Amino acid sequence: MRIGELARRTNVSERSLRYYEKQGMLAAERTPGGHREYPEAAVDRVIRIQELFAAGLCSEKIVQLLPCMRDADGGPSARATPSLVANLTAERARIDRMIADLVRSRDTLDEVIDAARLP
């Protein structure tokens, strides 16, 4: 499929897809005319990339992680290294801290809302 179709199917801009390719997260073949052609599996790959960005991972970590994941189901493959596991464990701890901070903020907002509702 061409870049425009991949962009439509994943709701990701063509600019982002070109960035993913430049960073080594996504691969495309080139037609004789120089157009990018993506395989059907690119849809799952782009969705996975978006999920990883949403989780707060940077592109450098995503590039390391993608070869260790199966695109179709997102499960792990046998290619994860101990170093990558350590990096991902640290990322998970960072996300846990962010979640805890958000919960505290929500609790504070709830207290303010409750106080404002009192007659």
N, CA, C and O atoms as a Tinker XYZ file with bonds, in Angstrom:
   476  protein
     1  N      0.849000   -1.170000    0.000000    73     2
     2  CA     0.000000    0.000000    0.000000    64     1     3
     3  C      0.893000    1.231000    0.000000    63     2     4     5
     4  O      2.029000    1.185000    0.472000    81     3
     5  N      0.386000    2.300000   -0.518000    73     3     6
     6  CA     1.134000    3.561000   -0.561000    64     5     7
     7  C      1.005000    4.284000    0.770000    63     6     8     9
     8  O      0.168000    3.938000    1.604000    81     7
     9  N      1.839000    5.285000    0.953000    73     7    10
    10  CA     1.913000    6.005000    2.223000    64     9    11
    11  C      0.583000    6.665000    2.592000    63    10    12    13
    12  O      0.216000    6.701000    3.767000    81    11
    13  N     -0.136000    7.183000    1.606000    73    11    14
    14  CA    -1.416000    7.827000    1.889000    64    13    15
    15  C     -2.436000    6.849000    2.457000    63    14    16    17
    16  O     -3.176000    7.182000    3.383000    81    15
    17  N     -2.473000    5.652000    1.906000    73    15    18
    18  CA    -3.409000    4.641000    2.405000    64    17    19
    19  C     -3.023000    4.210000    3.819000    63    18    20    21
    20  O     -3.892000    4.050000    4.677000    81    19
    21  N     -1.724000    4.020000    4.067000    73    19    22
    22  CA    -1.283000    3.649000    5.407000    64    21    23
    23  C     -1.636000    4.756000    6.406000    63    22    24    25
    24  O     -2.060000    4.477000    7.527000    81    23
    25  N     -1.461000    5.986000    5.997000    73    23    26
    26  CA    -1.810000    7.114000    6.860000    64    25    27
    27  C     -3.306000    7.094000    7.188000    63    26    28    29
    28  O     -3.693000    7.284000    8.341000    81    27
    29  N     -4.135000    6.866000    6.185000    73    27    30
    30  CA    -5.590000    6.822000    6.407000    64    29    31
    31  C     -5.989000    5.659000    7.315000    63    30    32    33
    32  O     -6.820000    5.821000    8.209000    81    31
    33  N     -5.409000    4.511000    7.086000    73    31    34
    34  CA    -5.795000    3.318000    7.842000    64    33    35
    35  C     -5.333000    3.352000    9.293000    63    34    36    37
    36  O     -5.918000    2.687000   10.148000    81    35
    37  N     -4.302000    4.112000    9.570000    73    35    38
    38  CA    -3.769000    4.174000   10.935000    64    37    39
    39  C     -4.048000    5.504000   11.620000    63    38    40    41
    40  O     -3.762000    5.671000   12.806000    81    39
    41  N     -4.607000    6.451000   10.869000    73    39    42
    42  CA    -4.869000    7.797000   11.384000    64    41    43
    43  C     -3.576000    8.470000   11.869000    63    42    44    45
    44  O     -3.560000    9.155000   12.891000    81    43
    45  N     -2.510000    8.259000   11.120000    73    43    46
    46  CA    -1.194000    8.835000   11.403000    64    45    47
    47  C     -0.785000    9.634000   10.174000    63    46    48    49
    48  O     -1.011000    9.195000    9.046000    81    47
    49  N     -0.196000   10.785000   10.378000    73    47    50
    50  CA     0.182000   11.637000    9.247000    64    49    51
    51  C      1.283000   10.993000    8.395000    63    50    52    53
    52  O      2.082000   10.193000    8.882000    81    51
    53  N      1.299000   11.359000    7.140000    73    51    54
    54  CA     2.360000   10.889000    6.253000    64    53    55
    55  C      3.722000   11.355000    6.763000    63    54    56    57
    56  O      4.713000   10.632000    6.655000    81    55
    57  N      3.764000   12.545000    7.310000    73    55    58
    58  CA     5.018000   13.070000    7.865000    64    57    59
    59  C      5.530000   12.155000    8.985000    63    58    60    61
    60  O      6.723000   11.856000    9.053000    81    59
    61  N      4.618000   11.714000    9.862000    73    59    62
    62  CA     5.016000   10.808000   10.940000    64    61    63
    63  C      5.505000    9.481000   10.387000    63    62    64    65
    64  O      6.482000    8.924000   10.889000    81    63
    65  N      4.844000    8.972000    9.368000    73    63    66
    66  CA     5.269000    7.707000    8.765000    64    65    67
    67  C      6.671000    7.834000    8.173000    63    66    68    69
    68  O      7.484000    6.919000    8.305000    81    67
    69  N      6.953000    8.949000    7.529000    73    67    70
    70  CA     8.302000    9.164000    6.995000    64    69    71
    71  C      9.323000    9.244000    8.134000    63    70    72    73
    72  O     10.441000    8.744000    8.011000    81    71
    73  N      8.929000    9.874000    9.232000    73    71    74
    74  CA     9.808000    9.946000   10.405000    64    73    75
    75  C     10.075000    8.544000   10.947000    63    74    76    77
    76  O     11.222000    8.205000   11.240000    81    75
    77  N      9.034000    7.728000   11.083000    73    75    78
    78  CA     9.198000    6.361000   11.575000    64    77    79
    79  C     10.178000    5.598000   10.692000    63    78    80    81
    80  O     11.027000    4.855000   11.184000    81    79
    81  N     10.050000    5.793000    9.390000    73    79    82
    82  CA    10.952000    5.119000    8.457000    64    81    83
    83  C     12.387000    5.616000    8.647000    63    82    84    85
    84  O     13.322000    4.817000    8.691000    81    83
    85  N     12.555000    6.905000    8.758000    73    83    86
    86  CA    13.891000    7.486000    8.937000    64    85    87
    87  C     14.551000    6.992000   10.221000    63    86    88    89
    88  O     15.765000    6.794000   10.264000    81    87
    89  N     13.747000    6.793000   11.267000    73    87    90
    90  CA    14.271000    6.325000   12.551000    64    89    91
    91  C     14.505000    4.814000   12.589000    63    90    92    93
    92  O     15.092000    4.309000   13.546000    81    91
    93  N     14.060000    4.091000   11.571000    73    91    94
    94  CA    14.243000    2.647000   11.532000    64    93    95
    95  C     13.128000    1.859000   12.188000    63    94    96    97
    96  O     13.285000    0.670000   12.463000    81    95
    97  N     11.993000    2.516000   12.444000    73    95    98
    98  CA    10.868000    1.837000   13.086000    64    97    99
    99  C      9.928000    1.195000   12.062000    63    98   100   101
   100  O      9.142000    0.312000   12.405000    81    99
   101  N     10.010000    1.634000   10.824000    73    99   102
   102  CA     9.092000    1.199000    9.780000    64   101   103
   103  C      9.882000    1.070000    8.489000    63   102   104   105
   104  O     10.755000    1.891000    8.205000    81   103
   105  N      9.581000    0.054000    7.716000    73   103   106
   106  CA    10.296000   -0.158000    6.453000    64   105   107
   107  C      9.332000   -0.146000    5.286000    63   106   108   109
   108  O      8.196000   -0.608000    5.397000    81   107
   109  N      9.789000    0.383000    4.175000    73   107   110
   110  CA     9.001000    0.414000    2.947000    64   109   111
   111  C      9.895000    0.039000    1.775000    63   110   112   113
   112  O     11.086000    0.352000    1.747000    81   111
   113  N      9.301000   -0.626000    0.831000    73   111   114
   114  CA     9.983000   -0.869000   -0.436000    64   113   115
   115  C      9.766000    0.362000   -1.307000    63   114   116   117
   116  O      8.867000    1.159000   -1.038000    81   115
   117  N     10.559000    0.521000   -2.323000    73   115   118
   118  CA    10.397000    1.638000   -3.259000    64   117   119
   119  C     10.012000    1.095000   -4.624000    63   118   120   121
   120  O     10.577000    0.113000   -5.105000    81   119
   121  N      9.034000    1.759000   -5.241000    73   119   122
   122  CA     8.652000    1.406000   -6.609000    64   121   123
   123  C      9.715000    1.970000   -7.549000    63   122   124   125
   124  O     10.535000    2.788000   -7.132000    81   123
   125  N      9.711000    1.543000   -8.810000    73   123   126
   126  CA    10.663000    2.125000   -9.769000    64   125   127
   127  C     10.540000    3.651000   -9.860000    63   126   128   129
   128  O     11.511000    4.339000  -10.174000    81   127
   129  N      9.353000    4.169000   -9.587000    73   127   130
   130  CA     9.137000    5.611000   -9.612000    64   129   131
   131  C      9.512000    6.295000   -8.305000    63   130   132   133
   132  O      9.381000    7.514000   -8.190000    81   131
   133  N      9.982000    5.522000   -7.304000    73   131   134
   134  CA    10.424000    6.096000   -6.044000    64   133   135
   135  C      9.359000    6.202000   -4.973000    63   134   136   137
   136  O      9.625000    6.733000   -3.894000    81   135
   137  N      8.149000    5.707000   -5.244000    73   135   138
   138  CA     7.080000    5.764000   -4.245000    64   137   139
   139  C      7.269000    4.673000   -3.191000    63   138   140   141
   140  O      7.739000    3.574000   -3.485000    81   139
   141  N      6.894000    5.004000   -1.972000    73   139   142
   142  CA     6.958000    4.017000   -0.895000    64   141   143
   143  C      5.818000    3.015000   -1.053000    63   142   144   145
   144  O      4.692000    3.391000   -1.379000    81   143
   145  N      6.112000    1.754000   -0.822000    73   143   146
   146  CA     5.122000    0.680000   -0.803000    64   145   147
   147  C      5.292000   -0.079000    0.505000    63   146   148   149
   148  O      6.360000   -0.621000    0.788000    81   147
   149  N      4.226000   -0.112000    1.297000    73   147   150
   150  CA     4.264000   -0.769000    2.597000    64   149   151
   151  C      3.503000   -2.089000    2.536000    63   150   152   153
   152  O      2.500000   -2.194000    1.831000    81   151
   153  N      3.971000   -3.094000    3.267000    73   151   154
   154  CA     3.221000   -4.353000    3.342000    64   153   155
   155  C      2.016000   -4.190000    4.266000    63   154   156   157
   156  O      1.934000   -3.223000    5.022000    81   155
   157  N      1.102000   -5.120000    4.204000    73   155   158
   158  CA    -0.090000   -5.091000    5.058000    64   157   159
   159  C      0.293000   -5.058000    6.541000    63   158   160   161
   160  O     -0.398000   -4.432000    7.345000    81   159
   161  N      1.383000   -5.723000    6.901000    73   159   162
   162  CA     1.819000   -5.772000    8.300000    64   161   163
   163  C      2.205000   -4.391000    8.830000    63   162   164   165
   164  O      2.308000   -4.207000   10.043000    81   163
   165  N      2.419000   -3.426000    7.948000    73   163   166
   166  CA     2.793000   -2.074000    8.387000    64   165   167
   167  C      1.680000   -1.432000    9.212000    63   166   168   169
   168  O      1.954000   -0.589000   10.067000    81   167
   169  N      0.430000   -1.820000    8.966000    73   167   170
   170  CA    -0.689000   -1.264000    9.744000    64   169   171
   171  C     -0.506000   -1.620000   11.217000    63   170   172   173
   172  O     -0.577000   -0.747000   12.081000    81   171
   173  N     -0.271000   -2.906000   11.505000    73   171   174
   174  CA    -0.045000   -3.327000   12.894000    64   173   175
   175  C      1.188000   -2.658000   13.475000    63   174   176   177
   176  O      1.191000   -2.257000   14.639000    81   175
   177  N      2.239000   -2.536000   12.666000    73   175   178
   178  CA     3.482000   -1.921000   13.146000    64   177   179
   179  C      3.244000   -0.462000   13.553000    63   178   180   181
   180  O      3.708000   -0.037000   14.612000    81   179
   181  N      2.538000    0.298000   12.739000    73   179   182
   182  CA     2.281000    1.711000   13.046000    64   181   183
   183  C      1.413000    1.832000   14.291000    63   182   184   185
   184  O      1.654000    2.701000   15.129000    81   183
   185  N      0.417000    0.981000   14.420000    73   183   186
   186  CA    -0.429000    0.997000   15.612000    64   185   187
   187  C      0.414000    0.715000   16.855000    63   186   188   189
   188  O      0.249000    1.371000   17.884000    81   187
   189  N      1.307000   -0.251000   16.756000    73   187   190
   190  CA     2.184000   -0.590000   17.884000    64   189   191
   191  C      3.082000    0.599000   18.228000    63   190   192   193
   192  O      3.267000    0.912000   19.404000    81   191
   193  N      3.639000    1.260000   17.220000    73   191   194
   194  CA     4.492000    2.433000   17.445000    64   193   195
   195  C      3.703000    3.509000   18.175000    63   194   196   197
   196  O      4.205000    4.105000   19.128000    81   195
   197  N      2.492000    3.761000   17.745000    73   195   198
   198  CA     1.656000    4.770000   18.384000    64   197   199
   199  C      1.372000    4.414000   19.843000    63   198   200   201
   200  O      1.386000    5.290000   20.707000    81   199
   201  N      1.119000    3.150000   20.120000    73   199   202
   202  CA     0.878000    2.718000   21.496000    64   201   203
   203  C      2.110000    2.948000   22.368000    63   202   204   205
   204  O      1.994000    3.358000   23.523000    81   203
   205  N      3.274000    2.684000   21.815000    73   203   206
   206  CA     4.506000    2.860000   22.579000    64   205   207
   207  C      4.792000    4.338000   22.830000    63   206   208   209
   208  O      5.232000    4.710000   23.918000    81   207
   209  N      4.544000    5.181000   21.830000    73   207   210
   210  CA     4.682000    6.624000   22.049000    64   209   211
   211  C      3.693000    7.086000   23.123000    63   210   212   213
   212  O      4.049000    7.882000   23.992000    81   211
   213  N      2.466000    6.593000   23.064000    73   211   214
   214  CA     1.447000    6.984000   24.040000    64   213   215
   215  C      1.843000    6.555000   25.450000    63   214   216   217
   216  O      1.460000    7.198000   26.428000    81   215
   217  N      2.599000    5.482000   25.554000    73   215   218
   218  CA     3.065000    5.020000   26.859000    64   217   219
   219  C      4.235000    5.851000   27.373000    63   218   220   221
   220  O      4.693000    5.656000   28.498000    81   219
   221  N      4.716000    6.776000   26.548000    73   219   222
   222  CA     5.780000    7.676000   26.985000    64   221   223
   223  C      7.176000    7.264000   26.563000    63   222   224   225
   224  O      8.152000    7.884000   26.986000    81   223
   225  N      7.295000    6.235000   25.741000    73   223   226
   226  CA     8.620000    5.836000   25.292000    64   225   227
   227  C      9.099000    6.766000   24.182000    63   226   228   229
   228  O      8.305000    7.237000   23.368000    81   227
   229  N     10.388000    7.022000   24.157000    73   227   230
   230  CA    10.967000    7.854000   23.094000    64   229   231
   231  C     11.280000    6.963000   21.891000    63   230   232   233
   232  O     11.304000    5.738000   22.001000    81   231
   233  N     11.518000    7.597000   20.748000    73   231   234
   234  CA    11.745000    6.837000   19.519000    64   233   235
   235  C     12.973000    5.939000   19.631000    63   234   236   237
   236  O     12.989000    4.845000   19.068000    81   235
   237  N     13.995000    6.383000   20.346000    73   235   238
   238  CA    15.201000    5.561000   20.500000    64   237   239
   239  C     14.879000    4.231000   21.181000    63   238   240   241
   240  O     15.361000    3.180000   20.759000    81   239
   241  N     14.069000    4.280000   22.231000    73   239   242
   242  CA    13.687000    3.044000   22.939000    64   241   243
   243  C     12.747000    2.197000   22.078000    63   242   244   245
   244  O     12.821000    0.968000   22.093000    81   243
   245  N     11.873000    2.856000   21.337000    73   243   246
   246  CA    10.950000    2.115000   20.476000    64   245   247
   247  C     11.727000    1.342000   19.409000    63   246   248   249
   248  O     11.401000    0.194000   19.111000    81   247
   249  N     12.750000    1.970000   18.837000    73   247   250
   250  CA    13.578000    1.291000   17.833000    64   249   251
   251  C     14.199000    0.033000   18.432000    63   250   252   253
   252  O     14.285000   -0.995000   17.760000    81   251
   253  N     14.631000    0.104000   19.686000    73   251   254
   254  CA    15.219000   -1.058000   20.351000    64   253   255
   255  C     14.183000   -2.131000   20.642000    63   254   256   257
   256  O     14.468000   -3.327000   20.571000    81   255
   257  N     12.981000   -1.689000   20.971000    73   255   258
   258  CA    11.935000   -2.610000   21.414000    64   257   259
   259  C     11.233000   -3.336000   20.265000    63   258   260   261
   260  O     10.902000   -4.515000   20.396000    81   259
   261  N     11.005000   -2.664000   19.165000    73   259   262
   262  CA    10.197000   -3.238000   18.083000    64   261   263
   263  C     10.681000   -4.601000   17.590000    63   262   264   265
   264  O      9.850000   -5.476000   17.344000    81   263
   265  N     11.979000   -4.818000   17.437000    73   263   266
   266  CA    12.393000   -6.158000   16.981000    64   265   267
   267  C     12.068000   -7.262000   17.974000    63   266   268   269
   268  O     12.105000   -8.443000   17.629000    81   267
   269  N     11.753000   -6.885000   19.195000    73   267   270
   270  CA    11.450000   -7.867000   20.234000    64   269   271
   271  C      9.953000   -8.114000   20.383000    63   270   272   273
   272  O      9.533000   -8.844000   21.281000    81   271
   273  N      9.146000   -7.517000   19.517000    73   271   274
   274  CA     7.696000   -7.658000   19.596000    64   273   275
   275  C      7.157000   -8.267000   18.307000    63   274   276   277
   276  O      7.698000   -8.057000   17.222000    81   275
   277  N      6.091000   -9.017000   18.456000    73   275   278
   278  CA     5.364000   -9.503000   17.282000    64   277   279
   279  C      4.283000   -8.477000   16.994000    63   278   280   281
   280  O      3.519000   -8.122000   17.891000    81   279
   281  N      4.204000   -7.995000   15.771000    73   279   282
   282  CA     3.245000   -6.946000   15.442000    64   281   283
   283  C      1.789000   -7.380000   15.563000    63   282   284   285
   284  O      0.956000   -6.619000   16.055000    81   283
   285  N      1.481000   -8.573000   15.129000    73   283   286
   286  CA     0.078000   -8.979000   15.067000    64   285   287
   287  C     -0.592000   -8.989000   16.437000    63   286   288   289
   288  O     -1.740000   -8.565000   16.571000    81   287
   289  N      0.122000   -9.474000   17.459000    73   287   290
   290  CA    -0.513000   -9.546000   18.773000    64   289   291
   291  C      0.218000   -8.738000   19.833000    63   290   292   293
   292  O     -0.232000   -8.682000   20.977000    81   291
   293  N      1.338000   -8.110000   19.479000    73   291   294
   294  CA     2.062000   -7.281000   20.430000    64   293   295
   295  C      2.822000   -8.067000   21.477000    63   294   296   297
   296  O      3.433000   -7.484000   22.372000    81   295
   297  N      2.790000   -9.375000   21.373000    73   295   298
   298  CA     3.493000  -10.199000   22.352000    64   297   299
   299  C      4.992000  -10.182000   22.130000    63   298   300   301
   300  O      5.469000   -9.743000   21.084000    81   299
   301  N      5.733000  -10.662000   23.117000    73   299   302
   302  CA     7.189000  -10.651000   22.984000    64   301   303
   303  C      7.686000  -11.759000   22.071000    63   302   304   305
   304  O      7.067000  -12.816000   21.948000    81   303
   305  N      8.802000  -11.495000   21.442000    73   303   306
   306  CA     9.488000  -12.544000   20.700000    64   305   307
   307  C     10.692000  -12.954000   21.534000    63   306   308   309
   308  O     10.862000  -12.472000   22.654000    81   307
   309  N     11.508000  -13.818000   21.014000    73   307   310
   310  CA    12.653000  -14.317000   21.776000    64   309   311
   311  C     13.878000  -13.419000   21.633000    63   310   312   313
   312  O     14.966000  -13.819000   22.049000    81   311
   313  N     13.747000  -12.227000   21.064000    73   311   314
   314  CA    14.913000  -11.409000   20.764000    64   313   315
   315  C     15.215000  -10.329000   21.803000    63   314   316   317
   316  O     16.099000   -9.505000   21.573000    81   315
   317  N     14.526000  -10.305000   22.915000    73   315   318
   318  CA    14.772000   -9.294000   23.938000    64   317   319
   319  C     16.101000   -9.591000   24.647000    63   318   320   321
   320  O     16.392000  -10.737000   24.989000    81   319
   321  N     16.890000   -8.551000   24.856000    73   319   322
   322  CA    18.170000   -8.706000   25.538000    64   321   323
   323  C     18.016000   -8.297000   27.008000    63   322   324   325
   324  O     17.083000   -7.570000   27.350000    81   323
   325  N     18.908000   -8.752000   27.865000    73   323   326
   326  CA    18.841000   -8.323000   29.273000    64   325   327
   327  C     18.918000   -6.801000   29.417000    63   326   328   329
   328  O     18.251000   -6.230000   30.280000    81   327
   329  N     19.709000   -6.152000   28.597000    73   327   330
   330  CA    19.820000   -4.691000   28.648000    64   329   331
   331  C     18.496000   -4.031000   28.289000    63   330   332   333
   332  O     18.072000   -3.081000   28.947000    81   331
   333  N     17.853000   -4.528000   27.259000    73   331   334
   334  CA    16.559000   -3.976000   26.862000    64   333   335
   335  C     15.533000   -4.202000   27.968000    63   334   336   337
   336  O     14.750000   -3.304000   28.278000    81   335
   337  N     15.529000   -5.373000   28.556000    73   335   338
   338  CA    14.594000   -5.656000   29.648000    64   337   339
   339  C     14.825000   -4.682000   30.806000    63   338   340   341
   340  O     13.867000   -4.197000   31.408000    81   339
   341  N     16.075000   -4.400000   31.115000    73   339   342
   342  CA    16.382000   -3.450000   32.192000    64   341   343
   343  C     15.877000   -2.055000   31.834000    63   342   344   345
   344  O     15.305000   -1.368000   32.681000    81   343
   345  N     16.083000   -1.635000   30.594000    73   343   346
   346  CA    15.596000   -0.321000   30.151000    64   345   347
   347  C     14.080000   -0.248000   30.214000    63   346   348   349
   348  O     13.521000    0.754000   30.659000    81   347
   349  N     13.423000   -1.293000   29.777000    73   347   350
   350  CA    11.966000   -1.299000   29.782000    64   349   351
   351  C     11.413000   -1.355000   31.200000    63   350   352   353
   352  O     10.363000   -0.776000   31.479000    81   351
   353  N     12.105000   -2.042000   32.090000    73   351   354
   354  CA    11.702000   -2.081000   33.486000    64   353   355
   355  C     11.776000   -0.679000   34.087000    63   354   356   357
   356  O     10.899000   -0.276000   34.850000    81   355
   357  N     12.826000    0.058000   33.739000    73   355   358
   358  CA    12.954000    1.438000   34.209000    64   357   359
   359  C     11.841000    2.308000   33.628000    63   358   360   361
   360  O     11.294000    3.155000   34.334000    81   359
   361  N     11.502000    2.115000   32.362000    73   359   362
   362  CA    10.402000    2.862000   31.743000    64   361   363
   363  C      9.085000    2.558000   32.445000    63   362   364   365
   364  O      8.278000    3.453000   32.694000    81   363
   365  N      8.883000    1.298000   32.755000    73   363   366
   366  CA     7.644000    0.918000   33.449000    64   365   367
   367  C      7.571000    1.579000   34.813000    63   366   368   369
   368  O      6.504000    2.038000   35.220000    81   367
   369  N      8.680000    1.636000   35.519000    73   367   370
   370  CA     8.705000    2.299000   36.831000    64   369   371
   371  C      8.389000    3.792000   36.673000    63   370   372   373
   372  O      7.686000    4.371000   37.501000    81   371
   373  N      8.902000    4.399000   35.626000    73   371   374
   374  CA     8.615000    5.814000   35.365000    64   373   375
   375  C      7.120000    6.011000   35.117000    63   374   376   377
   376  O      6.519000    6.948000   35.642000    81   375
   377  N      6.529000    5.137000   34.328000    73   375   378
   378  CA     5.096000    5.217000   34.050000    64   377   379
   379  C      4.292000    5.021000   35.341000    63   378   380   381
   380  O      3.306000    5.720000   35.573000    81   379
   381  N      4.715000    4.071000   36.172000    73   379   382
   382  CA     4.037000    3.863000   37.467000    64   381   383
   383  C      4.080000    5.126000   38.315000    63   382   384   385
   384  O      3.088000    5.475000   38.956000    81   383
   385  N      5.229000    5.822000   38.325000    73   383   386
   386  CA     5.329000    7.075000   39.083000    64   385   387
   387  C      4.387000    8.128000   38.514000    63   386   388   389
   388  O      3.750000    8.866000   39.266000    81   387
   389  N      4.298000    8.199000   37.198000    73   387   390
   390  CA     3.392000    9.160000   36.567000    64   389   391
   391  C      1.944000    8.856000   36.927000    63   390   392   393
   392  O      1.163000    9.767000   37.201000    81   391
   393  N      1.591000    7.587000   36.927000    73   391   394
   394  CA     0.229000    7.191000   37.293000    64   393   395
   395  C     -0.056000    7.594000   38.735000    63   394   396   397
   396  O     -1.126000    8.128000   39.024000    81   395
   397  N      0.876000    7.349000   39.633000    73   395   398
   398  CA     0.680000    7.714000   41.037000    64   397   399
   399  C      0.513000    9.227000   41.180000    63   398   400   401
   400  O     -0.327000    9.695000   41.949000    81   399
   401  N      1.315000    9.984000   40.438000    73   399   402
   402  CA     1.181000   11.451000   40.481000    64   401   403
   403  C     -0.186000   11.893000   39.976000    63   402   404   405
   404  O     -0.800000   12.792000   40.550000    81   403
   405  N     -0.662000   11.272000   38.914000    73   403   406
   406  CA    -1.972000   11.619000   38.369000    64   405   407
   407  C     -3.095000   11.272000   39.345000    63   406   408   409
   408  O     -4.053000   12.030000   39.490000    81   407
   409  N     -2.973000   10.139000   40.003000    73   407   410
   410  CA    -3.983000    9.751000   40.988000    64   409   411
   411  C     -4.016000   10.757000   42.131000    63   410   412   413
   412  O     -5.094000   11.133000   42.591000    81   411
   413  N     -2.836000   11.202000   42.602000    73   411   414
   414  CA    -2.801000   12.213000   43.665000    64   413   415
   415  C     -3.447000   13.516000   43.189000    63   414   416   417
   416  O     -4.196000   14.148000   43.934000    81   415
   417  N     -3.159000   13.913000   41.956000    73   415   418
   418  CA    -3.769000   15.133000   41.411000    64   417   419
   419  C     -5.283000   14.996000   41.321000    63   418   420   421
   420  O     -6.016000   15.925000   41.660000    81   419
   421  N     -5.747000   13.846000   40.866000    73   419   422
   422  CA    -7.190000   13.615000   40.773000    64   421   423
   423  C     -7.831000   13.660000   42.145000    63   422   424   425
   424  O     -8.905000   14.237000   42.315000    81   423
   425  N     -7.175000   13.052000   43.128000    73   423   426
   426  CA    -7.711000   13.065000   44.489000    64   425   427
   427  C     -7.812000   14.490000   45.029000    63   426   428   429
   428  O     -8.792000   14.841000   45.685000    81   427
   429  N     -6.804000   15.303000   44.752000    73   427   430
   430  CA    -6.840000   16.703000   45.183000    64   429   431
   431  C     -7.991000   17.438000   44.515000    63   430   432   433
   432  O     -8.709000   18.198000   45.165000    81   431
   433  N     -8.168000   17.212000   43.217000    73   431   434
   434  CA    -9.288000   17.835000   42.501000    64   433   435
   435  C    -10.627000   17.381000   43.079000    63   434   436   437
   436  O    -11.546000   18.187000   43.229000    81   435
   437  N    -10.735000   16.114000   43.396000    73   435   438
   438  CA   -11.975000   15.615000   43.999000    64   437   439
   439  C    -12.269000   16.329000   45.319000    63   438   440   441
   440  O    -13.418000   16.668000   45.601000    81   439
   441  N    -11.239000   16.554000   46.119000    73   439   442
   442  CA   -11.430000   17.259000   47.387000    64   441   443
   443  C    -11.916000   18.685000   47.156000    63   442   444   445
   444  O    -12.812000   19.161000   47.852000    81   443
   445  N    -11.327000   19.357000   46.187000    73   443   446
   446  CA   -11.736000   20.739000   45.875000    64   445   447
   447  C    -13.171000   20.753000   45.360000    63   446   448   449
   448  O    -13.969000   21.601000   45.758000    81   447
   449  N    -13.495000   19.818000   44.479000    73   447   450
   450  CA   -14.856000   19.733000   43.940000    64   449   451
   451  C    -15.857000   19.463000   45.065000    63   450   452   453
   452  O    -16.907000   20.103000   45.128000    81   451
   453  N    -15.534000   18.516000   45.952000    73   451   454
   454  CA   -16.425000   18.218000   47.068000    64   453   455
   455  C    -16.612000   19.427000   47.976000    63   454   456   457
   456  O    -17.725000   19.712000   48.418000    81   455
   457  N    -15.516000   20.139000   48.253000    73   455   458
   458  CA   -15.598000   21.333000   49.096000    64   457   459
   459  C    -16.445000   22.408000   48.443000    63   458   460   461
   460  O    -17.190000   23.109000   49.128000    81   459
   461  N    -16.343000   22.548000   47.141000    73   459   462
   462  CA   -17.098000   23.570000   46.426000    64   461   463
   463  C    -18.599000   23.239000   46.388000    63   462   464   465
   464  O    -19.427000   24.139000   46.241000    81   463
   465  N    -18.941000   21.979000   46.518000    73   463   466
   466  CA   -20.343000   21.566000   46.484000    64   465   467
   467  C    -21.037000   21.735000   47.811000    63   466   468   469
   468  O    -22.267000   21.704000   47.865000    81   467
   469  N    -20.287000   21.912000   48.889000    73   467   470
   470  CA   -20.902000   22.066000   50.214000    64   469   471
   471  C    -21.634000   23.404000   50.277000    63   470   472   473
   472  O    -21.138000   24.412000   49.774000    81   471
   473  N    -22.828000   23.413000   50.903000    73   471   474
   474  CA   -23.588000   24.657000   50.995000    64   473   475
   475  C    -22.942000   25.690000   51.898000    63   474   476
   476  O    -23.478000   26.786000   52.065000    81   475
